[in-house]
Amino acid sequence: MLLPKGGYSWKAARARLPPSRALWHFLTRTRFLLFVAIAGIIILLWRGLSGTAGEMQRFYCWGPAKAPMAMSPNEQSEWHGHLQTPVIFNHHHPVEVNESTISHVDLNKIKSTSKADTNQERVLILTPLRDASPYLEQHFDLLTQLTYPHHLIDLAFLVGDSKDDTMAALAMELERVQKTSDAFHSAMIVEKDFGVTHGQNVEDRHGFEAQGPRRKAMGRARNYLLSAALKPEHSWVYWRDVDIKDSPKKIIEDFVAHDRDILVPNIWFHRYKERDGKKVDIEGRFDYNSWQESEDGLKLAASLDKGVILAEGYKEYKTNRKHMAKMGDWRENKDEELPLDGIGGVNILVKADVHRSGINFPCYAFENQAETEGFAKMAKRAGYEVIGLPNYVVWHIDTEEKPGNA
């Protein structure tokens, strides 16, 4: 083989190769392939690291590792500092809302304690009325004698289905007491008819046949009055019937001292009969709706249709329940307590939060009870205390009704 004069050189040989073969020879060189591999690895690593950094930046939790509500104002500012347009408020000044259509109610401040008068706790006295004009003057006389501070007491009345001048008499009595120097904080009259037609005499009110419809109507009346009159500032609700003859002047203070969810006294009446030529007070028992449940009562309720209302104190339904009216003595310790399953409505003190929790007076059969007895059943189902004071007596007017099975 003959070589050119100048000898052999790679440049000369490459110049003689076809362009495609020269390119292929370059691409298949080991050093070039190694360079491509290293460059590819570097690019993949860079893309992976930059993507991870972006994701970390996207999900990074700025600020201290605590809930936003637990941060201090400075920590809040740091927490918001990563935003494009951080806003830092002056936390030394409260937020003022001047819009007149917005109001704020803080029920956390409303407490019901055993020292209600010292703590300036507001009491709402509720009284449903129907054909009650003969009793109103005495009712207001007793109210004005209450020793609980009158400026902490609100009065509310519901007048419904009355055929006498209850509304006029009520307005006059309210004007009389509210003109005095010891007036109550406020008074409200709610007017609502429910279409009740049964009479108000003893036979119509306390006859067995009238009990179901009457208790349902009374439950509705109480609920309407409660919903209209209960305000956020009230700590206690005191249900007081208009036909009370006498009661202790310190009854509110006496009751709140027990610090119970629901509390009722014993209800008796004065009836004077002649014995051995002398007038003797028989101290009659009035309210048989305050009772302790019995096995016979539970069995009877289980045998009845769910819509039937048990009327306690009547021979038609023999429940053998223990009635608080047949217990106690006003001469004994007035603070003695008795757990109850049913209560009457003559005189009830209730912590306002019990009503706010939805415990009201069912105008239907609830566990075969209605109105106040249904209220007690509902309250106990919800875990509230229902307590009676067998030796604390409030005196009702003598209706001269005939006793039932009690």
Disulfide bonds with the S-S distance in Angstrom:
none
